[in-house]
């Protein structure tokens, strides 16, 4: 008897090679709805049968069994004898009670903004910009679908997109939690694998909640950290560092990296920062980092980099596309491009290395 092939093991010329891409949003929405419904948060408290779980969460649809078992097939839940529990990866990263590793804030933002990408065709045709402000606010509400239809606005190089994102407290919280979630894998890899022995201080420029510092300082007790970001970010930074017990080793420095000097430290990190800006601004920020560093100081830049030939790293390309639709002038870039900008600023010993998933690190020494 021939063992059937897994459904995703189809030949390259099968129409399902295309259909699988087309229906990928089904998998995405199943995960995002599970976060919104509290599936992982509830199972983090205690495992449950389907009847117990649906009863607790108010799930009444007849698709409940398919919904939960699809999460099993995706590797997010486990089922044993009719009892569901979080898989190890979900237990680590989808439990809000574990702030040092929880990424559910990013998924809540994606869920609230799920409909925004329905405006991609119009954005590509018009060159306009998709406004995600409502999604940032809705990500902090019970009704994460409250962002409504995609809102297309005119794109102007002078637009203050971060001013829009930070226009209300719930939007600030939504943005900061989203950045913590998406950066988690890179932050953990940098904390665990980068050699911090030659540094005593590290400054995270564009620090958001301070997740990078939380990871790095917890694994390197000799380090002191500085989080640099717009002043409105300060309360969120302080709250996160308090939750992870590191307020005695990290401080927040409020400022604007366009008008203020960057903090001085042995190492400066810019994670998911440069992709938000146009080429001239990218080069300016790298130059300001060079000025702030001592001799032999190191600049660490991490992003979901595009591969140099622009053929393989789908996530990096789609992140760049996403940034191009929501920012005034941002675009992703390759490791080779970043290295060239760093050399032009005066950095030497440029090295590019893989971190986690689509994330890569570019390091230069002053």
C-alpha positions, 0 to 999 in steps of 0.5 A: 500500500502506497503512503499518500503524500502530504498535501503540501508535497505537490509537484512544482508544476501542480496548480496547487503550487499557486493555490497554496500561496493564494490561500496562505491567508487562511492559515494566517487568519486562523492564527490571528483569530486564535490570538484574538479569541484568547486560545493560547492565553487560556491554554497557558493557564491549563489544558482543556478539551474542545468543549471546555475551551469553546465554552470558556472562550465563547466559541459557538460555531460548528467549525470549532473542531476544524479551527482547533485541529488546524492549529494542531496541524500548524504546530501551534497546539497539541492534542492528546486524548481529546485534550488540547495544550499549547505546543512548546513554541506557542507556550514560549511566544504566545503567553502574555504572562511571559513578557520577555518572550511574548510576541502576541502584541505583534499578532494583535496588530497584524489581526487588526490590520488584516484588511489594510492589505486589501488596499494594496492594489490601489496603493500600487496603482496610485502610489498612495500610502496605507494608513495603519493608525486605526489598526494600531489603536484597534490592536489594543481593543477587544474588537481587533476588527475595529480598524475598518476598511483600508484607508489610502492617503496621499504620499508625501516625503515630508509626512510625519508617519511616526507622528501619526502612529503615536497620535494617541496612547493606544496607538503608541502601545499598539506600535511598541508591542508590535515592534517587540513581537516582530523583533523577538527572534532577532533580539534573542539571537543577538543576545545569545550569539553576539560577542559582547565581552568587549563592550560595557555599554550598549545603546538601542536607537529606536528602542521601542519597549526595550526588548533588545536591551531586555534580552541582551542585558539579561544574558550579559550581566556586565552590560549597561543599556540606554534606550533612545527613542521619541519621548512618548515611548518612555513610559512603555520602555520603563514599564517593560524593563520593570516587568523583566526586572532590569530597571537598575541596568537600563535607562531611557533617553528621550530624543529625536534622532534627526535633531539630537545627537545619539547617545554615546556607547561602546555599541549602538544597535539599530533594529528595524529602523533604517527600512523606514526611511529614504536613502539619504536618511539611512546614510545620515543615521549611519553617519550619526552612529559613527560620530557617537561611537568611540574608536573600535566601537561597533554599530549593529544593524539588523533587518529582514534583509533582501538577498543581494540578487533579490530573488530568494528572501520573500519575507524581506521583499514583502517587508520592504513592500509593506514599508513602501505602502505605509511610510513616507519614503522607506524601503528595505535593502540588501546586506551589500547595500548596507555594507556600502553605506557603512564603509562610506561613513568610515566603518571597517570590518563589515560583516553580515550574518544570519540571526533568525528566520528572515532576520540578518545582522550587519556589523561595522567597527569604527 
